[in-house]
Amino acid sequence: MNHPPDHGSPAFFDIELKPHRSLGPRGFAILIAFVALLNLGAGMAFWLVGAWPVFAFCGLDVLLVYVAFKYSYRQQRAREFIRLDADALVVRRVDIQGREKVWRLQPYWLRVDCDAEDESAPLHLWSHGRALTLGAFLSPGERRRLAEGLQEALVRWRQPPGAGLRPLADA
């Protein structure tokens, strides 16, 4: 269930996060072909020396590599949408099955937490003693940049009207 983004009020921050996959469809086909040929060669060698049951396991290897990559590509369907407008910070998360979960947070109380020193530190939004993890699939550098961008947007949001800082749409 996809909802169109709300563009009724200007955004202070608006981003779509998605997992990165460096191997495209063509690269995937080449990799599977290479793994299949390699396993076929190894399987044939075992077959010729009389160890024919090993041939089946070589085919199983190819199947397992294929299934693992397909699962990885399926995870790429996950998305997180983060939008800060005049009313709220809305986080919309879509999982790999297409199920959607939405959080509406009051920006005044939000605290962005991402330890710049710790490479494995998650990015959390804290509000009223509860934490929401964002961008778990991002690299550490991407999480830090996201945290910095969110923090800057919250500073702009908290500025009184006429203070010179405006939403992104007006800038």
C-alpha positions in Angstrom: 0.0 0.0 0.0 1.9 3.1 -1.2 0.7 6.5 -0.2 1.7 9.5 -2.3 4.0 11.9 -0.5 2.2 14.9 1.2 3.5 18.0 -0.5 0.9 20.3 1.2 3.4 22.0 3.3 7.1 22.8 2.5 9.6 20.2 3.8 12.5 21.0 6.0 13.8 17.5 5.3 12.6 14.9 2.8 14.5 11.7 1.9 13.9 8.1 0.7 16.4 5.5 2.0 16.9 2.2 0.3 19.5 -0.5 0.6 22.4 -0.4 -1.9 23.2 -3.3 -4.1 26.4 -3.0 -6.1 25.8 -6.0 -8.3 23.3 -5.3 -11.1 21.3 -7.9 -13.0 24.0 -8.3 -15.7 26.7 -8.8 -13.1 24.4 -11.3 -11.3 24.0 -13.3 -14.5 27.7 -13.3 -15.1 28.5 -14.4 -11.5 25.9 -17.2 -11.6 27.3 -18.4 -15.0 30.8 -18.4 -13.6 29.9 -20.2 -10.4 27.9 -22.8 -12.5 30.8 -23.4 -14.9 33.2 -23.7 -12.1 31.0 -26.2 -10.2 30.3 -28.1 -13.5 34.0 -28.5 -14.1 34.7 -29.6 -10.5 31.6 -31.9 -10.6 32.8 -33.5 -13.9 36.3 -34.1 -12.4 34.8 -35.9 -9.5 32.5 -37.9 -11.8 35.4 -39.0 -13.9 37.3 -40.4 -10.9 34.2 -42.3 -9.7 32.9 -39.9 -7.0 29.7 -39.2 -9.0 27.6 -38.3 -5.9 29.8 -35.1 -5.5 28.4 -33.9 -8.8 25.0 -33.4 -7.2 26.5 -31.3 -4.4 28.2 -29.1 -7.0 24.8 -28.4 -8.5 23.4 -27.7 -5.0 26.2 -25.1 -4.5 25.0 -23.2 -7.6 21.4 -23.3 -6.4 22.4 -22.0 -2.9 24.4 -19.1 -4.4 21.4 -18.3 -6.6 18.9 -18.4 -3.8 21.2 -16.3 -1.5 21.5 -13.5 -4.1 17.8 -13.6 -4.9 17.1 -13.1 -1.2 19.5 -10.2 -1.1 17.8 -8.6 -4.1 14.4 -9.1 -2.4 15.7 -7.2 0.6 16.3 -4.2 -1.7 12.6 -3.6 -1.7 12.8 -2.2 1.8 12.4 1.6 2.0 12.3 4.3 4.6 10.8 7.7 3.9 11.6 10.5 6.3 9.8 13.9 5.9 10.0 16.8 8.3 7.4 19.5 7.5 5.8 22.2 9.6 3.6 19.8 11.5 5.6 16.6 12.2 8.4 14.4 11.4 6.9 11.4 9.6 8.9 8.1 9.2 7.3 5.6 6.8 9.0 2.2 6.6 8.1 -0.3 3.9 9.4 -3.9 4.5 10.4 -6.4 1.8 6.8 -7.8 1.7 5.4 -4.3 1.1 4.0 -3.9 4.6 4.1 -0.3 5.8 4.5 1.2 9.2 4.2 4.9 9.9 5.5 7.0 12.9 4.4 10.6 13.4 6.7 12.4 15.8 6.6 15.9 17.2 9.9 17.5 16.1 10.2 19.8 19.1 11.0 16.8 21.4 13.1 14.9 19.0 16.8 14.1 19.6 19.0 12.6 16.9 21.6 10.1 18.3 24.4 8.6 16.2 27.8 8.1 17.8 30.3 9.4 15.3 33.2 7.5 17.0 31.5 4.0 16.8 31.4 2.5 13.3 28.6 0.1 14.3 26.5 2.7 16.1 22.9 2.8 14.9 21.0 6.1 14.2 18.2 6.7 16.7 15.5 9.3 16.9 14.6 9.7 20.6 11.3 11.2 21.7 9.6 10.9 25.1 12.0 8.2 26.2 11.4 5.9 23.2 13.9 5.3 20.3 13.2 4.7 16.7 16.1 3.2 14.7 16.6 4.6 11.2 18.7 3.5 8.2 19.8 0.2 9.7 20.9 -0.9 6.2 23.1 2.2 5.6 26.8 2.2 5.9 28.3 4.0 9.0 29.2 7.1 6.9 25.7 7.3 5.4 24.2 7.0 8.8 26.3 9.9 10.1 25.5 12.1 7.1 21.8 11.3 7.6 22.1 12.2 11.3 23.8 15.5 10.5 21.1 16.3 7.9 18.3 15.5 10.2 19.9 17.5 13.0 20.3 20.6 10.7 16.7 20.2 9.6 15.5 20.1 13.2 17.5 23.3 13.9 15.9 25.0 11.0 12.4 23.8 12.1 12.9 25.1 15.6 13.9 28.6 14.5 11.2 31.2 15.1 9.4 32.5 12.0 11.4 35.3 10.3 14.7 34.2 11.7 16.1 33.8 8.2 16.0 30.0 8.1 13.3 28.6 5.9 12.1 25.2 4.7 14.0 23.6 1.8 11.2 24.4 -0.7 11.6 28.1 0.0 15.4 28.2 0.0 
